[in-house]
Amino acid sequence: MLAGWGWLWLILVVIVLVLVVTLLVSRRGGDASDPPSQDSRTALSILEDRYARGEIDREEFQQRRHDLLDEGR
């Protein structure tokens, strides 16, 4: 009777191993080739992206850039 359930235990062990490997791979550190996550972007890079997309004009970009760079002093 125990041998009849052996295949079920084997399948469960394989599923657990796949889940553990998947979890470990998803938690690994990012490579240099990975795009930066939203959390790691600086305020200046977000501002530059907004300017590049045309969401803000040149005057607003320069003023906000000045404010960001001057604030660090």
PDB file of N, CA, C and O in Angstrom, chain B, residues numbered from 101:
ATOM      1  N   MET B 101       0.818  -1.196   0.000  1.00  0.00           N
ATOM      2  CA  MET B 101       0.000   0.000   0.000  1.00  0.00           C
ATOM      3  C   MET B 101       0.867   1.269   0.000  1.00  0.00           C
ATOM      4  O   MET B 101       0.535   2.240  -0.679  1.00  0.00           O
ATOM      5  N   LEU B 102       1.964   1.266   0.749  1.00  0.00           N
ATOM      6  CA  LEU B 102       2.855   2.406   0.780  1.00  0.00           C
ATOM      7  C   LEU B 102       3.480   2.654  -0.581  1.00  0.00           C
ATOM      8  O   LEU B 102       3.636   3.805  -0.988  1.00  0.00           O
ATOM      9  N   ALA B 103       3.834   1.610  -1.280  1.00  0.00           N
ATOM     10  CA  ALA B 103       4.459   1.771  -2.593  1.00  0.00           C
ATOM     11  C   ALA B 103       3.491   2.416  -3.571  1.00  0.00           C
ATOM     12  O   ALA B 103       3.922   3.087  -4.508  1.00  0.00           O
ATOM     13  N   GLY B 104       2.225   2.231  -3.378  1.00  0.00           N
ATOM     14  CA  GLY B 104       1.224   2.833  -4.247  1.00  0.00           C
ATOM     15  C   GLY B 104       1.181   4.351  -4.126  1.00  0.00           C
ATOM     16  O   GLY B 104       0.811   5.044  -5.074  1.00  0.00           O
ATOM     17  N   TRP B 105       1.561   4.867  -2.957  1.00  0.00           N
ATOM     18  CA  TRP B 105       1.549   6.305  -2.730  1.00  0.00           C
ATOM     19  C   TRP B 105       2.911   6.953  -3.006  1.00  0.00           C
ATOM     20  O   TRP B 105       3.048   8.172  -2.898  1.00  0.00           O
ATOM     21  N   GLY B 106       3.889   6.167  -3.352  1.00  0.00           N
ATOM     22  CA  GLY B 106       5.230   6.687  -3.613  1.00  0.00           C
ATOM     23  C   GLY B 106       5.267   7.707  -4.732  1.00  0.00           C
ATOM     24  O   GLY B 106       6.004   8.688  -4.641  1.00  0.00           O
ATOM     25  N   TRP B 107       4.503   7.505  -5.768  1.00  0.00           N
ATOM     26  CA  TRP B 107       4.486   8.442  -6.893  1.00  0.00           C
ATOM     27  C   TRP B 107       3.939   9.799  -6.465  1.00  0.00           C
ATOM     28  O   TRP B 107       4.381  10.837  -6.956  1.00  0.00           O
ATOM     29  N   LEU B 108       2.965   9.784  -5.537  1.00  0.00           N
ATOM     30  CA  LEU B 108       2.407  11.037  -5.054  1.00  0.00           C
ATOM     31  C   LEU B 108       3.457  11.843  -4.291  1.00  0.00           C
ATOM     32  O   LEU B 108       3.565  13.056  -4.472  1.00  0.00           O
ATOM     33  N   TRP B 109       4.233  11.164  -3.435  1.00  0.00           N
ATOM     34  CA  TRP B 109       5.297  11.841  -2.689  1.00  0.00           C
ATOM     35  C   TRP B 109       6.362  12.389  -3.630  1.00  0.00           C
ATOM     36  O   TRP B 109       6.887  13.480  -3.411  1.00  0.00           O
ATOM     37  N   LEU B 110       6.678  11.637  -4.669  1.00  0.00           N
ATOM     38  CA  LEU B 110       7.661  12.086  -5.649  1.00  0.00           C
ATOM     39  C   LEU B 110       7.188  13.372  -6.340  1.00  0.00           C
ATOM     40  O   LEU B 110       7.964  14.313  -6.508  1.00  0.00           O
ATOM     41  N   ILE B 111       5.939  13.404  -6.729  1.00  0.00           N
ATOM     42  CA  ILE B 111       5.390  14.597  -7.381  1.00  0.00           C
ATOM     43  C   ILE B 111       5.406  15.783  -6.421  1.00  0.00           C
ATOM     44  O   ILE B 111       5.751  16.894  -6.824  1.00  0.00           O
ATOM     45  N   LEU B 112       5.041  15.567  -5.166  1.00  0.00           N
ATOM     46  CA  LEU B 112       5.052  16.643  -4.175  1.00  0.00           C
ATOM     47  C   LEU B 112       6.465  17.182  -3.948  1.00  0.00           C
ATOM     48  O   LEU B 112       6.652  18.392  -3.825  1.00  0.00           O
ATOM     49  N   VAL B 113       7.448  16.302  -3.894  1.00  0.00           N
ATOM     50  CA  VAL B 113       8.837  16.732  -3.708  1.00  0.00           C
ATOM     51  C   VAL B 113       9.299  17.558  -4.906  1.00  0.00           C
ATOM     52  O   VAL B 113       9.966  18.578  -4.729  1.00  0.00           O
ATOM     53  N   VAL B 114       8.962  17.142  -6.099  1.00  0.00           N
ATOM     54  CA  VAL B 114       9.346  17.886  -7.298  1.00  0.00           C
ATOM     55  C   VAL B 114       8.680  19.261  -7.305  1.00  0.00           C
ATOM     56  O   VAL B 114       9.330  20.251  -7.638  1.00  0.00           O
ATOM     57  N   ILE B 115       7.406  19.342  -6.946  1.00  0.00           N
ATOM     58  CA  ILE B 115       6.703  20.623  -6.906  1.00  0.00           C
ATOM     59  C   ILE B 115       7.355  21.556  -5.891  1.00  0.00           C
ATOM     60  O   ILE B 115       7.561  22.735  -6.177  1.00  0.00           O
ATOM     61  N   VAL B 116       7.678  21.046  -4.723  1.00  0.00           N
ATOM     62  CA  VAL B 116       8.320  21.863  -3.690  1.00  0.00           C
ATOM     63  C   VAL B 116       9.679  22.352  -4.172  1.00  0.00           C
ATOM     64  O   VAL B 116      10.014  23.519  -3.967  1.00  0.00           O
ATOM     65  N   LEU B 117      10.465  21.497  -4.802  1.00  0.00           N
ATOM     66  CA  LEU B 117      11.770  21.908  -5.314  1.00  0.00           C
ATOM     67  C   LEU B 117      11.635  23.004  -6.369  1.00  0.00           C
ATOM     68  O   LEU B 117      12.405  23.965  -6.368  1.00  0.00           O
ATOM     69  N   VAL B 118      10.676  22.866  -7.255  1.00  0.00           N
ATOM     70  CA  VAL B 118      10.456  23.880  -8.290  1.00  0.00           C
ATOM     71  C   VAL B 118      10.063  25.209  -7.650  1.00  0.00           C
ATOM     72  O   VAL B 118      10.543  26.261  -8.071  1.00  0.00           O
ATOM     73  N   LEU B 119       9.199  25.172  -6.643  1.00  0.00           N
ATOM     74  CA  LEU B 119       8.793  26.397  -5.964  1.00  0.00           C
ATOM     75  C   LEU B 119       9.963  27.061  -5.241  1.00  0.00           C
ATOM     76  O   LEU B 119      10.100  28.284  -5.271  1.00  0.00           O
ATOM     77  N   VAL B 120      10.801  26.263  -4.595  1.00  0.00           N
ATOM     78  CA  VAL B 120      11.953  26.814  -3.875  1.00  0.00           C
ATOM     79  C   VAL B 120      12.934  27.455  -4.855  1.00  0.00           C
ATOM     80  O   VAL B 120      13.419  28.559  -4.611  1.00  0.00           O
ATOM     81  N   VAL B 121      13.224  26.782  -5.946  1.00  0.00           N
ATOM     82  CA  VAL B 121      14.152  27.331  -6.941  1.00  0.00           C
ATOM     83  C   VAL B 121      13.576  28.610  -7.542  1.00  0.00           C
ATOM     84  O   VAL B 121      14.300  29.588  -7.729  1.00  0.00           O
ATOM     85  N   THR B 122      12.293  28.609  -7.844  1.00  0.00           N
ATOM     86  CA  THR B 122      11.646  29.801  -8.404  1.00  0.00           C
ATOM     87  C   THR B 122      11.734  30.968  -7.427  1.00  0.00           C
ATOM     88  O   THR B 122      12.024  32.094  -7.832  1.00  0.00           O
ATOM     89  N   LEU B 123      11.491  30.714  -6.166  1.00  0.00           N
ATOM     90  CA  LEU B 123      11.573  31.760  -5.154  1.00  0.00           C
ATOM     91  C   LEU B 123      12.993  32.301  -5.030  1.00  0.00           C
ATOM     92  O   LEU B 123      13.186  33.514  -4.942  1.00  0.00           O
ATOM     93  N   LEU B 124      13.975  31.427  -5.022  1.00  0.00           N
ATOM     94  CA  LEU B 124      15.365  31.873  -4.910  1.00  0.00           C
ATOM     95  C   LEU B 124      15.800  32.685  -6.121  1.00  0.00           C
ATOM     96  O   LEU B 124      16.504  33.685  -5.974  1.00  0.00           O
ATOM     97  N   VAL B 125      15.396  32.273  -7.302  1.00  0.00           N
ATOM     98  CA  VAL B 125      15.774  32.999  -8.516  1.00  0.00           C
ATOM     99  C   VAL B 125      15.099  34.361  -8.558  1.00  0.00           C
ATOM    100  O   VAL B 125      15.713  35.341  -8.981  1.00  0.00           O
ATOM    101  N   SER B 126      13.841  34.436  -8.123  1.00  0.00           N
ATOM    102  CA  SER B 126      13.140  35.717  -8.170  1.00  0.00           C
ATOM    103  C   SER B 126      13.669  36.698  -7.131  1.00  0.00           C
ATOM    104  O   SER B 126      13.494  37.906  -7.292  1.00  0.00           O
ATOM    105  N   ARG B 127      14.308  36.214  -6.072  1.00  0.00           N
ATOM    106  CA  ARG B 127      14.844  37.095  -5.035  1.00  0.00           C
ATOM    107  C   ARG B 127      16.308  37.453  -5.238  1.00  0.00           C
ATOM    108  O   ARG B 127      16.870  38.210  -4.446  1.00  0.00           O
ATOM    109  N   ARG B 128      16.929  36.932  -6.271  1.00  0.00           N
ATOM    110  CA  ARG B 128      18.350  37.212  -6.482  1.00  0.00           C
ATOM    111  C   ARG B 128      18.538  38.682  -6.816  1.00  0.00           C
ATOM    112  O   ARG B 128      17.599  39.357  -7.237  1.00  0.00           O
ATOM    113  N   GLY B 129      19.762  39.176  -6.625  1.00  0.00           N
ATOM    114  CA  GLY B 129      20.063  40.572  -6.942  1.00  0.00           C
ATOM    115  C   GLY B 129      20.025  40.797  -8.439  1.00  0.00           C
ATOM    116  O   GLY B 129      20.273  39.878  -9.220  1.00  0.00           O
ATOM    117  N   GLY B 130      19.717  42.013  -8.836  1.00  0.00           N
ATOM    118  CA  GLY B 130      19.639  42.330 -10.255  1.00  0.00           C
ATOM    119  C   GLY B 130      21.017  42.439 -10.888  1.00  0.00           C
ATOM    120  O   GLY B 130      21.977  42.857 -10.240  1.00  0.00           O
ATOM    121  N   ASP B 131      21.108  42.067 -12.134  1.00  0.00           N
ATOM    122  CA  ASP B 131      22.352  42.212 -12.894  1.00  0.00           C
ATOM    123  C   ASP B 131      22.476  43.643 -13.384  1.00  0.00           C
ATOM    124  O   ASP B 131      21.521  44.417 -13.336  1.00  0.00           O
ATOM    125  N   ALA B 132      23.660  43.979 -13.853  1.00  0.00           N
ATOM    126  CA  ALA B 132      23.877  45.319 -14.406  1.00  0.00           C
ATOM    127  C   ALA B 132      23.037  45.532 -15.663  1.00  0.00           C
ATOM    128  O   ALA B 132      22.727  46.671 -16.012  1.00  0.00           O
ATOM    129  N   SER B 133      22.668  44.451 -16.343  1.00  0.00           N
ATOM    130  CA  SER B 133      21.881  44.574 -17.564  1.00  0.00           C
ATOM    131  C   SER B 133      20.404  44.787 -17.278  1.00  0.00           C
ATOM    132  O   SER B 133      19.649  45.148 -18.181  1.00  0.00           O
ATOM    133  N   ASP B 134      19.969  44.566 -16.018  1.00  0.00           N
ATOM    134  CA  ASP B 134      18.575  44.778 -15.671  1.00  0.00           C
ATOM    135  C   ASP B 134      18.282  46.268 -15.628  1.00  0.00           C
ATOM    136  O   ASP B 134      19.112  47.054 -15.173  1.00  0.00           O
ATOM    137  N   PRO B 135      17.093  46.663 -16.104  1.00  0.00           N
ATOM    138  CA  PRO B 135      16.749  48.084 -16.002  1.00  0.00           C
ATOM    139  C   PRO B 135      16.565  48.463 -14.542  1.00  0.00           C
ATOM    140  O   PRO B 135      16.191  47.618 -13.729  1.00  0.00           O
ATOM    141  N   PRO B 136      16.820  49.714 -14.197  1.00  0.00           N
ATOM    142  CA  PRO B 136      16.673  50.100 -12.798  1.00  0.00           C
ATOM    143  C   PRO B 136      15.215  49.998 -12.362  1.00  0.00           C
ATOM    144  O   PRO B 136      14.309  50.297 -13.140  1.00  0.00           O
ATOM    145  N   SER B 137      14.994  49.586 -11.147  1.00  0.00           N
ATOM    146  CA  SER B 137      13.638  49.512 -10.642  1.00  0.00           C
ATOM    147  C   SER B 137      13.146  50.913 -10.342  1.00  0.00           C
ATOM    148  O   SER B 137      13.937  51.851 -10.238  1.00  0.00           O
ATOM    149  N   GLN B 138      11.848  51.049 -10.204  1.00  0.00           N
ATOM    150  CA  GLN B 138      11.258  52.352  -9.929  1.00  0.00           C
ATOM    151  C   GLN B 138      11.805  52.922  -8.623  1.00  0.00           C
ATOM    152  O   GLN B 138      11.952  54.139  -8.504  1.00  0.00           O
ATOM    153  N   ASP B 139      12.108  52.072  -7.643  1.00  0.00           N
ATOM    154  CA  ASP B 139      12.587  52.543  -6.347  1.00  0.00           C
ATOM    155  C   ASP B 139      14.001  53.092  -6.409  1.00  0.00           C
ATOM    156  O   ASP B 139      14.348  53.975  -5.624  1.00  0.00           O
ATOM    157  N   SER B 140      14.820  52.597  -7.313  1.00  0.00           N
ATOM    158  CA  SER B 140      16.219  53.008  -7.334  1.00  0.00           C
ATOM    159  C   SER B 140      16.476  54.239  -8.201  1.00  0.00           C
ATOM    160  O   SER B 140      17.604  54.727  -8.260  1.00  0.00           O
ATOM    161  N   ARG B 141      15.456  54.739  -8.863  1.00  0.00           N
ATOM    162  CA  ARG B 141      15.631  55.915  -9.704  1.00  0.00           C
ATOM    163  C   ARG B 141      15.707  57.165  -8.841  1.00  0.00           C
ATOM    164  O   ARG B 141      15.022  57.278  -7.824  1.00  0.00           O
ATOM    165  N   THR B 142      16.540  58.090  -9.257  1.00  0.00           N
ATOM    166  CA  THR B 142      16.673  59.342  -8.523  1.00  0.00           C
ATOM    167  C   THR B 142      15.631  60.342  -9.001  1.00  0.00           C
ATOM    168  O   THR B 142      15.047  60.190 -10.075  1.00  0.00           O
ATOM    169  N   ALA B 143      15.410  61.360  -8.192  1.00  0.00           N
ATOM    170  CA  ALA B 143      14.460  62.405  -8.575  1.00  0.00           C
ATOM    171  C   ALA B 143      14.907  63.096  -9.859  1.00  0.00           C
ATOM    172  O   ALA B 143      14.082  63.462 -10.696  1.00  0.00           O
ATOM    173  N   LEU B 144      16.221  63.271 -10.007  1.00  0.00           N
ATOM    174  CA  LEU B 144      16.734  63.929 -11.206  1.00  0.00           C
ATOM    175  C   LEU B 144      16.484  63.089 -12.455  1.00  0.00           C
ATOM    176  O   LEU B 144      16.128  63.633 -13.500  1.00  0.00           O
ATOM    177  N   SER B 145      16.663  61.781 -12.363  1.00  0.00           N
ATOM    178  CA  SER B 145      16.424  60.936 -13.544  1.00  0.00           C
ATOM    179  C   SER B 145      14.944  60.910 -13.905  1.00  0.00           C
ATOM    180  O   SER B 145      14.596  60.858 -15.085  1.00  0.00           O
ATOM    181  N   ILE B 146      14.079  60.946 -12.909  1.00  0.00           N
ATOM    182  CA  ILE B 146      12.640  61.008 -13.189  1.00  0.00           C
ATOM    183  C   ILE B 146      12.301  62.331 -13.862  1.00  0.00           C
ATOM    184  O   ILE B 146      11.521  62.367 -14.814  1.00  0.00           O
ATOM    185  N   LEU B 147      12.885  63.413 -13.370  1.00  0.00           N
ATOM    186  CA  LEU B 147      12.670  64.729 -13.978  1.00  0.00           C
ATOM    187  C   LEU B 147      13.154  64.751 -15.429  1.00  0.00           C
ATOM    188  O   LEU B 147      12.470  65.279 -16.306  1.00  0.00           O
ATOM    189  N   GLU B 148      14.320  64.183 -15.677  1.00  0.00           N
ATOM    190  CA  GLU B 148      14.858  64.132 -17.041  1.00  0.00           C
ATOM    191  C   GLU B 148      13.947  63.318 -17.959  1.00  0.00           C
ATOM    192  O   GLU B 148      13.744  63.683 -19.117  1.00  0.00           O
ATOM    193  N   ASP B 149      13.402  62.224 -17.445  1.00  0.00           N
ATOM    194  CA  ASP B 149      12.475  61.414 -18.245  1.00  0.00           C
ATOM    195  C   ASP B 149      11.211  62.196 -18.579  1.00  0.00           C
ATOM    196  O   ASP B 149      10.718  62.135 -19.705  1.00  0.00           O
ATOM    197  N   ARG B 150      10.691  62.923 -17.612  1.00  0.00           N
ATOM    198  CA  ARG B 150       9.482  63.718 -17.851  1.00  0.00           C
ATOM    199  C   ARG B 150       9.738  64.782 -18.913  1.00  0.00           C
ATOM    200  O   ARG B 150       8.890  65.028 -19.770  1.00  0.00           O
ATOM    201  N   TYR B 151      10.907  65.408 -18.853  1.00  0.00           N
ATOM    202  CA  TYR B 151      11.266  66.420 -19.853  1.00  0.00           C
ATOM    203  C   TYR B 151      11.424  65.778 -21.232  1.00  0.00           C
ATOM    204  O   TYR B 151      10.972  66.331 -22.234  1.00  0.00           O
ATOM    205  N   ALA B 152      12.054  64.634 -21.277  1.00  0.00           N
ATOM    206  CA  ALA B 152      12.253  63.942 -22.555  1.00  0.00           C
ATOM    207  C   ALA B 152      10.923  63.524 -23.182  1.00  0.00           C
ATOM    208  O   ALA B 152      10.787  63.519 -24.405  1.00  0.00           O
ATOM    209  N   ARG B 153       9.946  63.175 -22.350  1.00  0.00           N
ATOM    210  CA  ARG B 153       8.633  62.781 -22.868  1.00  0.00           C
ATOM    211  C   ARG B 153       7.761  63.981 -23.225  1.00  0.00           C
ATOM    212  O   ARG B 153       6.687  63.819 -23.804  1.00  0.00           O
ATOM    213  N   GLY B 154       8.223  65.192 -22.881  1.00  0.00           N
ATOM    214  CA  GLY B 154       7.467  66.392 -23.205  1.00  0.00           C
ATOM    215  C   GLY B 154       6.386  66.719 -22.189  1.00  0.00           C
ATOM    216  O   GLY B 154       5.500  67.525 -22.473  1.00  0.00           O
ATOM    217  N   GLU B 155       6.441  66.111 -21.013  1.00  0.00           N
ATOM    218  CA  GLU B 155       5.440  66.380 -19.990  1.00  0.00           C
ATOM    219  C   GLU B 155       5.640  67.752 -19.349  1.00  0.00           C
ATOM    220  O   GLU B 155       4.687  68.367 -18.870  1.00  0.00           O
ATOM    221  N   ILE B 156       6.884  68.225 -19.343  1.00  0.00           N
ATOM    222  CA  ILE B 156       7.169  69.547 -18.793  1.00  0.00           C
ATOM    223  C   ILE B 156       8.009  70.317 -19.817  1.00  0.00           C
ATOM    224  O   ILE B 156       8.715  69.726 -20.634  1.00  0.00           O
ATOM    225  N   ASP B 157       7.915  71.639 -19.753  1.00  0.00           N
ATOM    226  CA  ASP B 157       8.678  72.440 -20.713  1.00  0.00           C
ATOM    227  C   ASP B 157      10.085  72.723 -20.175  1.00  0.00           C
ATOM    228  O   ASP B 157      10.431  72.354 -19.053  1.00  0.00           O
ATOM    229  N   ARG B 158      10.879  73.389 -21.011  1.00  0.00           N
ATOM    230  CA  ARG B 158      12.285  73.641 -20.673  1.00  0.00           C
ATOM    231  C   ARG B 158      12.430  74.488 -19.409  1.00  0.00           C
ATOM    232  O   ARG B 158      13.278  74.208 -18.561  1.00  0.00           O
ATOM    233  N   GLU B 159      11.608  75.511 -19.290  1.00  0.00           N
ATOM    234  CA  GLU B 159      11.694  76.400 -18.128  1.00  0.00           C
ATOM    235  C   GLU B 159      11.399  75.644 -16.829  1.00  0.00           C
ATOM    236  O   GLU B 159      12.115  75.788 -15.838  1.00  0.00           O
ATOM    237  N   GLU B 160      10.339  74.842 -16.850  1.00  0.00           N
ATOM    238  CA  GLU B 160      10.000  74.068 -15.652  1.00  0.00           C
ATOM    239  C   GLU B 160      11.091  73.051 -15.334  1.00  0.00           C
ATOM    240  O   GLU B 160      11.445  72.853 -14.172  1.00  0.00           O
ATOM    241  N   PHE B 161      11.625  72.404 -16.383  1.00  0.00           N
ATOM    242  CA  PHE B 161      12.709  71.445 -16.181  1.00  0.00           C
ATOM    243  C   PHE B 161      13.908  72.110 -15.510  1.00  0.00           C
ATOM    244  O   PHE B 161      14.454  71.589 -14.538  1.00  0.00           O
ATOM    245  N   GLN B 162      14.311  73.266 -16.038  1.00  0.00           N
ATOM    246  CA  GLN B 162      15.483  73.948 -15.486  1.00  0.00           C
ATOM    247  C   GLN B 162      15.253  74.397 -14.045  1.00  0.00           C
ATOM    248  O   GLN B 162      16.148  74.288 -13.206  1.00  0.00           O
ATOM    249  N   GLN B 163      14.059  74.900 -13.759  1.00  0.00           N
ATOM    250  CA  GLN B 163      13.763  75.355 -12.405  1.00  0.00           C
ATOM    251  C   GLN B 163      13.785  74.180 -11.422  1.00  0.00           C
ATOM    252  O   GLN B 163      14.391  74.266 -10.354  1.00  0.00           O
ATOM    253  N   ARG B 164      13.120  73.088 -11.795  1.00  0.00           N
ATOM    254  CA  ARG B 164      13.078  71.922 -10.900  1.00  0.00           C
ATOM    255  C   ARG B 164      14.468  71.290 -10.756  1.00  0.00           C
ATOM    256  O   ARG B 164      14.829  70.820  -9.677  1.00  0.00           O
ATOM    257  N   ARG B 165      15.238  71.281 -11.835  1.00  0.00           N
ATOM    258  CA  ARG B 165      16.607  70.743 -11.763  1.00  0.00           C
ATOM    259  C   ARG B 165      17.445  71.586 -10.825  1.00  0.00           C
ATOM    260  O   ARG B 165      18.191  71.060  -9.999  1.00  0.00           O
ATOM    261  N   HIS B 166      17.319  72.885 -10.954  1.00  0.00           N
ATOM    262  CA  HIS B 166      18.034  73.795 -10.069  1.00  0.00           C
ATOM    263  C   HIS B 166      17.635  73.537  -8.614  1.00  0.00           C
ATOM    264  O   HIS B 166      18.492  73.457  -7.734  1.00  0.00           O
ATOM    265  N   ASP B 167      16.340  73.409  -8.372  1.00  0.00           N
ATOM    266  CA  ASP B 167      15.856  73.161  -7.010  1.00  0.00           C
ATOM    267  C   ASP B 167      16.418  71.850  -6.454  1.00  0.00           C
ATOM    268  O   ASP B 167      16.825  71.785  -5.294  1.00  0.00           O
ATOM    269  N   LEU B 168      16.437  70.814  -7.284  1.00  0.00           N
ATOM    270  CA  LEU B 168      16.942  69.513  -6.823  1.00  0.00           C
ATOM    271  C   LEU B 168      18.434  69.564  -6.519  1.00  0.00           C
ATOM    272  O   LEU B 168      18.887  69.059  -5.492  1.00  0.00           O
ATOM    273  N   LEU B 169      19.190  70.179  -7.420  1.00  0.00           N
ATOM    274  CA  LEU B 169      20.651  70.209  -7.240  1.00  0.00           C
ATOM    275  C   LEU B 169      21.059  71.187  -6.132  1.00  0.00           C
ATOM    276  O   LEU B 169      22.035  70.947  -5.421  1.00  0.00           O
ATOM    277  N   ASP B 170      20.318  72.283  -5.985  1.00  0.00           N
ATOM    278  CA  ASP B 170      20.626  73.268  -4.956  1.00  0.00           C
ATOM    279  C   ASP B 170      20.238  72.760  -3.572  1.00  0.00           C
ATOM    280  O   ASP B 170      20.858  73.123  -2.573  1.00  0.00           O
ATOM    281  N   GLU B 171      19.208  71.918  -3.520  1.00  0.00           N
ATOM    282  CA  GLU B 171      18.735  71.383  -2.246  1.00  0.00           C
ATOM    283  C   GLU B 171      19.756  70.476  -1.586  1.00  0.00           C
ATOM    284  O   GLU B 171      19.780  70.360  -0.360  1.00  0.00           O
ATOM    285  N   GLY B 172      20.590  69.840  -2.370  1.00  0.00           N
ATOM    286  CA  GLY B 172      21.592  68.929  -1.844  1.00  0.00           C
ATOM    287  C   GLY B 172      22.731  69.626  -1.110  1.00  0.00           C
ATOM    288  O   GLY B 172      23.523  68.969  -0.434  1.00  0.00           O
ATOM    289  N   ARG B 173      22.822  70.923  -1.230  1.00  0.00           N
ATOM    290  CA  ARG B 173      23.927  71.690  -0.610  1.00  0.00           C
ATOM    291  C   ARG B 173      23.617  72.096   0.788  1.00  0.00           C
ATOM    292  O   ARG B 173      24.438  72.742   1.440  1.00  0.00           O
TER     293      ARG B 173
END
